[in-house]
């Protein structure tokens, strides 16, 4: 199985590399890692323009790989 990164592109990010640029907010749904925004919990850092998912959508406990 081939895995592709679906997340913010380098040009979507501020210089700190951890925050999505204001012009890009909200990040287009097709570039959210670990599924569309609906797959994430309300507390996910992605909703506050962060770059990384920190909710159950990225949890590996059910990963079968």
C-alpha angles and dihedrals in degrees: 000000000000116000122206128192112243104184142098115323120231090255090055092063136084118241090267088066091222103080131062113239117256092240090059097046123151094038109236110261093239090063097052111115117234095021140312121323090265089065091061131082119247089248094058114128089229089072089061093050097266121145100227133064111234100173137084092283089077097038111126097201091102095038110128096195 
